[in-house]
Amino acid sequence: MPTNNTNEKLAIGSAIAGGALVTALIEVLFDKGALTLEESRTVLDRALHKVGVHQPASGAREAADIITKLMHGRFATRSDTP
């Protein structure tokens, strides 16, 4: 998906930066005990719901996949693991 369009590059860069910042914030708050596993998963679940509202948008499916992987990986519950 390489592009020479400056606005498109800015949008993609902003999305990547935002996702990285929020993920890091959730992880730090969880590691410090400021968020429980349930609260962390609630944040991710709400994000997944918001992405779902925009499912037809370019990149929405990929965003949903990333959030789902976090929910089944770092923030998994016992019922999420095989």
PEHULIN-V219672 format. One record per residue. N is the residue number from 1. RES is the residue in one letter. PSI is psi in radians with two decimals (999 if undefined). Layout:
[[N,RES,PSI] [N,RES,PSI]]
This chain:
[[1,M,0.62] [2,P,2.53] [3,T,2.62] [4,N,-0.03] [5,N,2.04] [6,T,-0.72] [7,N,-0.67] [8,E,-0.71] [9,K,-0.73] [10,L,-0.73] [11,A,-0.78] [12,I,-0.77] [13,G,-0.70] [14,S,-0.71] [15,A,-0.77] [16,I,-0.80] [17,A,-0.78] [18,G,-0.78] [19,G,-0.73] [20,A,-0.74] [21,L,-0.80] [22,V,-0.73] [23,T,-0.80] [24,A,-0.72] [25,L,-0.79] [26,I,-0.77] [27,E,-0.77] [28,V,-0.80] [29,L,-0.67] [30,F,-0.83] [31,D,-0.59] [32,K,-0.13] [33,G,0.15] [34,A,-0.41] [35,L,2.37] [36,T,2.99] [37,L,-0.75] [38,E,-0.75] [39,E,-0.70] [40,S,-0.76] [41,R,-0.58] [42,T,-0.75] [43,V,-0.83] [44,L,-0.68] [45,D,-0.72] [46,R,-0.70] [47,A,-0.73] [48,L,-0.71] [49,H,-0.76] [50,K,-0.65] [51,V,-0.69] [52,G,-0.59] [53,V,-0.52] [54,H,0.45] [55,Q,-0.65] [56,P,-0.26] [57,A,2.61] [58,S,2.23] [59,G,-0.14] [60,A,-0.70] [61,R,-0.73] [62,E,-0.70] [63,A,-0.77] [64,A,-0.69] [65,D,-0.71] [66,I,-0.79] [67,I,-0.74] [68,T,-0.70] [69,K,-0.66] [70,L,-0.71] [71,M,-0.51] [72,H,-0.07] [73,G,-1.75] [74,R,-0.60] [75,F,0.64] [76,A,2.61] [77,T,2.99] [78,R,-0.58] [79,S,-0.29] [80,D,-0.39] [81,T,2.56] [82,P,999]]
